[in-house]
């Protein structure tokens, strides 16, 4: 089986699913509030960010172009890195 290569950037994903922009902003806000507490950031990831992400990208998405594991993995890595560092990593 050939591995899928993600050709979508996070900005592309936002164009397809605008609610991802709000999730990106939420991750930034949480980082600014809790940047000094890895425990709080991890809690926010599982309680808030990841939970919301599940319905927006991956197999739970209503958008066919985002309904795949590759998009889910990319979005997961993008938002998790943003939440943990406060910086966007593409």
N, C-alpha and C positions, 0 to 999 in steps of 0.2 A: 504494500500500500504506500503510495507516494504522500509525503508530508505536504500539507497545505501551507502556502506562504501568504501571510497577511499583507494585502496590498492597500488596506485602509489605514489612514492615520487616525488619531483620536479626533481631530477636526472633521475628518470625513464621517466618522461615526456620529458626531454631534449633528452634522447636516441630516443624517438619516434618522436620528433619534435625539431631538433637541433636549430632552430631559437629562441626558448625560452631561450637558453643560452645567446644570444646577448641581448635579452630583460632584462634578469637578470643583465647583465653588465651595460646596459643603466640605469636601476633603481639605481644601486650603484653609478654611475657617477653623476646622478642628485642629489642624496642625498648629495654627497660630495660637490657639488656646492651650494646647497640651504638648508642645514640641519637646518639653523637658521630661515627659513621662511616657516611656515606651509602653507601659502597661495600659495607660489610658488610650493611646493611639491604637493598640491592638484591640482593645475593647470596642472602640468606635468602629474599627474596620468590620468586625464580625456582627456587631449589633446594628449598625447603621448603613455604612457604605456598601458592603458586600450584599447585604439583604436587599437593598434597593436595586443594585446592579443586576441581580438575578432575573428580574422581569424586563430589563432593558436590552440585554445583550446575551447571546448564547441561546440555548434551546428554549428558553422562556420568552424570548423576544417576539414581538408582533411584527418586526421588520425582517423580511426574508433574508436580506443581505447580511444581517447581524445574527441570524439564527444558526450559528455554527461554533464549534469548539475553538477555532482559530481566533475569531473575533472576541470570544469570551476570554481566552488566555491573554490576548493583547490588552484588552480593557482592564482586566484584573491587574496585570503587571503595571500598567500606566497609573491607575488610581492608587494602588497600594504604594508605589514608589512616591507618588505625590503626597500621600498622607504621611509617610514615614520621613520624608526629607523636606517637604514644602516646596519642591521643585519639580517641574514637568520633565520627564525623561522619555524621549521618543525612541 
